[in-house]
């Protein structure tokens, strides 16, 4: 009994260590900024959202970022046919079995933007979906920056706003508020020049893109629920068979 309590204690210690690690990694992922993260509405069962996300990713991100660990033909998993992949997603020269790589050389990108764009295949696992959702909705115009953009979630980011045609060109809004007798500055972004999407449509587009990035980092999650159901079904049948076998073995004894 004592042993059981001890191992329960060890399990608890392990659980709190894991929780602390998760917390630390979210804080690191947020790049040291104090902007509160918005919850990304990720739903991997929404195939239409994943398809829209894939479309946005190819059109707006693959100018600079690769997804070298993902193949185009894997996208049949999110309900696209090979024909649709070929027609709407493939960059010229790529085959449907190619990885989602790009031609831009990291060294050139670094020279132009100060930092090389990271490969995005597993970015949602390292940075977490909520951070990505917040990052892409926190850009503002900043003339003091070389490429004209800054970001509340990642101050002085090297990446210019990749979706500005869709969102427009927001500006920084700084408000002073009283809090416990102190004046604090609250920084947020406010719409200015409009883009082709309304604010709600833009949030939806970013949600679809983050949904796709989340799927790309863990494509097996699409299957895990289905596999879980099959395993439970298998166990139920096994239980029944084993029970019948037990009845058979013990029939002569009783
Ligand atoms: C014009 C080139 C360019 C385009 C287009 C672009 N990026 Fe980037 N991206 C960069 C560069 C450069 C960095 C490195 C920035 C840094 O760390 O300062 C980066 C970094 C990132 C990061 C890492 C941020 C972090 O916290 O370290 C994410 C996530 C990202 N990009 C997502 C996207 C997505 C999603 C798209 C498409 C909507 C996109 N990028 C389009 C150039 C680009």
Boltz pocket constraint, residues with backbone or C-beta under 6 A from the ligand:
constraints:
  - pocket:
      binder: B
      contacts: [[A, 29], [A, 31], [A, 56], [A, 57], [A, 60], [A, 61], [A, 62], [A, 63], [A, 64], [A, 65], [A, 109], [A, 113], [A, 115], [A, 116], [A, 117], [A, 118], [A, 120], [A, 123], [A, 127], [A, 132], [A, 154], [A, 156], [A, 157], [A, 158], [A, 159], [A, 160], [A, 162], [A, 163], [A, 209]]
      max_distance: 6.0
